[in-house]
Amino acid sequence: MTAAPTPWTGRPVEVGLVGAGPWARTMHARVLAAGPETRLAAVWARRTEAARETAEPYAAHVAADFDELLDRCEAVAFAVPPAVQAELAPLAAKRGKALLLEKPLGPDLASARRVADAVAEAGVVSQLVLTKRYHPATRAFLEAARAVDVAGARSCYLHGAFLQGEFATGWRLEHGALLDLGPHLLDLLDAAIAPITGLRASGDPRRWVELTCEHENGAVSQASLSGSVAVPRTLTRVELFGPAQPLVYDTADIDHEECWPVLLHDFATAVRTGTPTPVDAQRGLYLQSLLDRAVHG
């Protein structure tokens, strides 16, 4: 197994949170405030009352506007729809703020490129919240995959959150599973097998979409995506096949809470050392280019 992060002894990174929706409240605010690598310094959202409800449990400042948020932090975490992130992230980068970015970077490839270009031009640290990437079990799987001769793979990411509940709204219902779940699965397949060089999609992202990926090493993989199917629990599974026994990654038995301390440690270390992270805005742009290929062929 991959070693756990070393205990944090540095100064916590002062983070401003943009957004006050369900994901911002239940995950970002709580985790950023828990530290010790980070401190939730301020919260801004277009609905001031929602921002206040998100900030108050952690004694964080409620910013009156985005500029005030930037004045009170050294890094910005985004928990907003892709279009809003794509609008605001370049502004934060130009102000020299490190960025903790959600996936996808933007609603389309052009907006994602603007985010990645702004990060590169400003020379700031960026990191993508591909949550599963930070779990020790995921890192162990990717490490083991390096030794596997993969001929083919199949994978799925399936849940029913788009059928009802607080996530069954907005951009997720408009764009479906491809933009929301696709980055996670494409990232894992690309990292575990080899860079994806070809991609075809079939189906309806708002119901069920099937991706066929061709990889640089000649392997072919399948990815099934849906947020609109009634399953007892979320299914995230990757199976690698070749001359040896299959290598299987399954999130059924992992505790996703274990992802966040690793994510924060990686981000804070990158901010304090100025060292780029491998899962950064450029990685996000690459994944967005794959999503764009799936949409437009």
SULKAQUI-V663394 format. One record per residue. N is the residue number from 1. RES is the residue in one letter. PHI is phi as a letter, one per 40 degrees, with the letter a starting at -180 (NA if undefined). D_FIRST is the distance of its C-alpha to the first C-alpha in whole Angstrom. Layout:
# SULKAQUI-V663394
N_RES_PHI_D_FIRST + N_RES_PHI_D_FIRST
This chain:
# SULKAQUI-V663394
1_M_NA_0 + 2_T_c_4 + 3_A_c_6 + 4_A_c_9 + 5_P_c_12 + 6_T_c_15 + 7_P_d_18 + 8_W_c_20 + 9_T_b_24 + 10_G_c_25 + 11_R_c_28 + 12_P_c_27 + 13_V_c_28 + 14_E_c_31 + 15_V_b_30 + 16_G_c_33 + 17_L_b_32 + 18_V_b_34 + 19_G_h_35 + 20_A_a_35 + 21_G_c_35 + 22_P_d_32 + 23_W_c_29 + 24_A_c_30 + 25_R_c_31 + 26_T_c_28 + 27_M_b_26 + 28_H_d_26 + 29_A_c_29 + 30_R_c_27 + 31_V_c_24 + 32_L_c_26 + 33_A_c_28 + 34_A_c_25 + 35_G_f_24 + 36_P_c_24 + 37_E_c_23 + 38_T_b_25 + 39_R_b_29 + 40_L_c_31 + 41_A_c_34 + 42_A_a_36 + 43_V_b_36 + 44_W_b_38 + 45_A_a_39 + 46_R_c_42 + 47_R_b_43 + 48_T_d_44 + 49_E_c_44 + 50_A_c_40 + 51_A_c_39 + 52_R_c_41 + 53_E_c_39 + 54_T_c_35 + 55_A_c_36 + 56_E_d_38 + 57_P_d_35 + 58_Y_b_34 + 59_A_f_37 + 60_A_c_36 + 61_H_c_39 + 62_V_c_41 + 63_A_c_42 + 64_A_c_45 + 65_D_a_44 + 66_F_c_41 + 67_D_c_43 + 68_E_c_43 + 69_L_d_39 + 70_L_c_38 + 71_D_c_40 + 72_R_b_38 + 73_C_a_35 + 74_E_b_33 + 75_A_a_30 + 76_V_b_31 + 77_A_b_29 + 78_F_b_30 + 79_A_b_30 + 80_V_b_33 + 81_P_d_34 + 82_P_d_34 + 83_A_c_37 + 84_V_c_37 + 85_Q_d_34 + 86_A_c_36 + 87_E_c_39 + 88_L_c_38 + 89_A_d_35 + 90_P_c_37 + 91_L_c_39 + 92_A_c_36 + 93_A_c_35 + 94_K_c_39 + 95_R_c_39 + 96_G_g_36 + 97_K_c_33 + 98_A_c_30 + 99_L_b_29 + 100_L_b_26 + 101_L_b_27 + 102_E_c_27 + 103_K_b_26 + 104_P_c_29 + 105_L_d_30 + 106_G_a_34 + 107_P_c_36 + 108_D_a_36 + 109_L_c_36 + 110_A_c_38 + 111_S_c_37 + 112_A_c_34 + 113_R_c_35 + 114_R_c_37 + 115_V_c_34 + 116_A_c_32 + 117_D_c_35 + 118_A_c_36 + 119_V_c_33 + 120_A_c_33 + 121_E_c_37 + 122_A_c_36 + 123_G_g_33 + 124_V_c_31 + 125_V_c_27 + 126_S_b_26 + 127_Q_a_23 + 128_L_c_23 + 129_V_c_22 + 130_L_c_20 + 131_T_d_18 + 132_K_c_15 + 133_R_d_14 + 134_Y_c_13 + 135_H_c_11 + 136_P_d_7 + 137_A_c_7 + 138_T_c_10 + 139_R_c_8 + 140_A_c_5 + 141_F_c_9 + 142_L_c_11 + 143_E_c_9 + 144_A_c_10 + 145_A_c_13 + 146_R_c_14 + 147_A_c_15 + 148_V_c_17 + 149_D_c_21 + 150_V_c_21 + 151_A_c_25 + 152_G_a_25 + 153_A_a_23 + 154_R_b_23 + 155_S_a_22 + 156_C_a_24 + 157_Y_a_24 + 158_L_b_26 + 159_H_a_28 + 160_G_b_31 + 161_A_c_31 + 162_F_c_34 + 163_L_c_36 + 164_Q_a_37 + 165_G_h_36 + 166_E_c_35 + 167_F_c_33 + 168_A_c_36 + 169_T_a_38 + 170_G_f_38 + 171_W_c_37 + 172_R_c_34 + 173_L_c_37 + 174_E_c_39 + 175_H_c_36 + 176_G_g_34 + 177_A_c_31 + 178_L_c_31 + 179_L_c_30 + 180_D_c_28 + 181_L_c_26 + 182_G_d_26 + 183_P_d_24 + 184_H_c_21 + 185_L_c_21 + 186_L_c_23 + 187_D_c_20 + 188_L_c_17 + 189_L_c_20 + 190_D_c_21 + 191_A_c_17 + 192_A_c_16 + 193_I_b_19 + 194_A_i_22 + 195_P_d_24 + 196_I_c_26 + 197_T_b_30 + 198_G_a_32 + 199_L_a_32 + 200_R_b_34 + 201_A_b_34 + 202_S_a_36 + 203_G_h_37 + 204_D_b_38 + 205_P_d_35 + 206_R_c_37 + 207_R_b_36 + 208_W_a_34 + 209_V_b_33 + 210_E_b_32 + 211_L_b_30 + 212_T_b_30 + 213_C_b_28 + 214_E_b_29 + 215_H_b_26 + 216_E_d_27 + 217_N_c_26 + 218_G_g_28 + 219_A_c_26 + 220_V_b_27 + 221_S_b_25 + 222_Q_b_27 + 223_A_b_26 + 224_S_b_28 + 225_L_b_28 + 226_S_a_30 + 227_G_b_31 + 228_S_b_34 + 229_V_b_33 + 230_A_c_33 + 231_V_b_30 + 232_P_c_29 + 233_R_a_25 + 234_T_c_24 + 235_L_b_22 + 236_T_b_20 + 237_R_a_19 + 238_V_b_18 + 239_E_b_19 + 240_L_b_19 + 241_F_b_21 + 242_G_a_23 + 243_P_c_24 + 244_A_c_21 + 245_Q_c_19 + 246_P_c_18 + 247_L_b_15 + 248_V_b_15 + 249_Y_b_14 + 250_D_a_15 + 251_T_c_15 + 252_A_d_18 + 253_D_b_15 + 254_I_c_14 + 255_D_c_15 + 256_H_c_16 + 257_E_c_17 + 258_E_c_14 + 259_C_c_14 + 260_W_c_17 + 261_P_c_16 + 262_V_c_14 + 263_L_d_17 + 264_L_c_19 + 265_H_c_17 + 266_D_c_17 + 267_F_c_21 + 268_A_c_22 + 269_T_c_21 + 270_A_c_22 + 271_V_c_26 + 272_R_c_26 + 273_T_c_25 + 274_G_g_27 + 275_T_c_24 + 276_P_c_24 + 277_T_c_21 + 278_P_c_19 + 279_V_b_20 + 280_D_b_23 + 281_A_c_27 + 282_Q_c_27 + 283_R_c_24 + 284_G_c_26 + 285_L_c_29 + 286_Y_c_28 + 287_L_c_27 + 288_Q_c_30 + 289_S_c_32 + 290_L_c_30 + 291_L_c_31 + 292_D_c_35 + 293_R_c_35 + 294_A_c_34 + 295_V_c_37 + 296_H_b_39 + 297_G_g_38
